[in-house]
Amino acid sequence: MYLCMACGKSHRNNYVCPHNKETSTLEKQVGGDHYKKMKYQPWEIIPGNGYDFFEGNALAYIMRWKEKNGCEDLDKAIHYLEHMKELAKQGHYGEVKCG
């Protein structure tokens, strides 16, 4: 949610208030429109759930794979997940079950 400075009401992040002449960063995308098509964009989900850099990148690649680079994006997500597993085995994520 964000507070619209033009009308003073709270709106969902992907709602563009007709009173506000400024375009939300959620409406702008550099290099395609694969995120703008989503109900919730990765940068709305990632910080709200406390995901770290690696979790966030894996999620973003999974969310966009059908709309952008296909299986290449899945490979990128897998790469991040493999790295996370390696970090987990080293104790980076604390006491997480990782055999």
N, C-alpha and C positions, 0 to 999 in steps of 0.2 A: 504494500500500500504506500501511496505517497500523498502528500498534502498539496493540492493544486493552489498555487499562489494567486491564480486569476480568479477562481470562484470560492476558494476557502474550504472546499470539500475534500474528503479522502477518496481516492480512486485506486483501483487495482493497478499494478505496474504497467500492464499492457493496454490500459485504457487511455485514450488521448482525449482529454477534455476539450470540448469545442470552444471553451472560454480562453484556453491557453494557446497562444499563438506559437509557442516554442515547441519543437518536435522533441519528443522523448528519445533518449539514446536507445531505447528498446525498439523504436521505429526506424532507426538508422542502422545500416549494416554495411561494412566495407567488404567487398569481395563476395557478393552473392546475396541470396535472400533465404538460405536454408534455415537460419535461426529465426528470422522474422515470421516464418510460417508456423512456428511452434506456439502452442498455447502458453507454455512456460519456457523461457529461454534458460540455457545452462547457468548464466550468471545470476538468475533469480533463484535457482535451486541450490547451487553450490554453497554460497555463503550462509544461506538460511538453514542448511543442514550441517554446517561445520565441516564440510569436506576439505581435505588438504589439496595441495597443488596436483598431486598424482591422481587422486580420486576424482578431482574436478575435470582434469584433462581426459581421463578414461571415459567419464560420463559424457562429456561434450562430444567425443568421437562416436560413442554409441548412439547418442541422440541424433546426430547428423548423417550417419553413414548412408542411409537410403537416398538422401537428397543431395549429397555432395560427391564423395569419392568412393562409394561402394565398399567393397571388401578391403581396400587400402585403409580406410578409416577403421574397420574392424581390426586389422592388423596393428594399427597404431594403438587402439584401445587395449588389445592383448599385450602389447609391449609395455604399456603403463601398468597393467595388472600384474605382469610378470615381475616388474621392478618393485611394485608394492609387496608382492609375496616375498621377494628377496629381502626387502627392508623389514618385513614382519618377522622373518626367521632370524634377523639380526637384533630383534627387540625394539625396533624403531616405533612400533605401535603399542608398546607396553606388553601386558600379559594377554596376548591374543593367541588363540589356539591355531597353530600353524605347523603341522607335522611334515 
